[in-house]
Amino acid sequence: MWFMRQAGRYLPEYRALRANKNGFLDMAYDPVAACEVTMQPIRRFHMDAAILFSDILVVPHALGQHLEFVPGVGPKLEALETANDISRLSFNKIHDVLDPVYGTVANVRAALRDEGFDDVALIGFAGSPWTVATYMIEGGSSRDFMKTKHMAYSDPQGFGAIIDLLVEATAEYLTAQVDAGAEALQLFDSWSSALDADQFQKWSVEPTKKIVDLLKAKHPEIPVIGFPKGAGVNYISYIAQTGVDAVGLDSAVPTRWAAEHLQPKLPVQGNLDPFSLYAGGEAMDLAITQILDDLSGGPFVFNLGHGTNKDTPIAHVERAVELVKNYRVKK
């Protein structure tokens, strides 16, 4: 088990460290601070995996797109108004910008060993091209992705060039994470729910397959977890065609359906609603037990259906970990 966004603002030790840093990127690009943040939930809860503390938007930042995290607002980028704006981006310095992230990976591997967590895996990650492209074109978060979808429909060749650049950069970035010590990788396609079936095939499935193929060419042994949040029945085509080794389930996926249609083909991961974890109590206990009952008969990683909410009480995380670990012992 591990939790998406298991490191972060719900932990007081995170907030204390964050208070001494000059913004989110300052912390994410500090290999010592980012290592410390990555290790904090491992020390508290002894999860089965640590996930690198970083952000999916470091890739467009490394390509030369202006990025800042505005308190109370979120990420802001210099939007790509047309596909021709790709000329502002460059692949040349990507590893120079991202080198601190690779340093964090190496530091975490050393910390896991030195602190007696040899049984804890280290997961690296990146955003999938479609999801990252939405931020690049919208200039930040969006509710309807109007600009991105308009470009994808009206200029598929130009939009495809942006996706192709992200495929190459993401594969390079993830390969370097493995070189630095990551033992598994997760691709977050957080906004795949915005795509219809045909566009999902074109902008989620096909780019993911290209990334997986590039990764496996250099590191054939590395497990890749795909997380196409909100994909619905498109999960079936996603696992059949992308080459991922496991799939993360969002909270809307019925676990019995997943046990029947997905789990016979590959390991599944998920999918407790983060707000169930936030609420805690009997409802959370019942939800966790239901997930375990439905999915523990096959290869399974317990997780959330998306990231941990920043206001989640620590006691609720402790209870969730206890339930899962005790259930595992009973089995």
QUIHUNOR-V749148 format. One record per run of one state. SS is the DSSP state (a for helix, b for strand, c for the rest). FROM is the first residue (numbers start at 0). TO is the last residue. Records with the same first field share a line. If there is no record, write none. Layout:
SS->FROM-TO  FROM-TO
This chain:
c->0-10  18-22  28-29  45-47  51-56  62-65  70-72  77-81  88-92  114-119  127-127  138-138  140-144  154-154  180-182  189-190  194-195  218-221  228-230  241-244  248-253  261-265  272-272  279-279  295-298  304-312  330-330
a->11-17  23-27  30-44  57-61  82-87  93-113  128-137  145-153  155-179  191-193  196-217  231-240  254-260  273-278  280-294  313-329
b->48-50  66-69  73-76  120-126  139-139  183-188  222-227  245-247  266-271  299-303
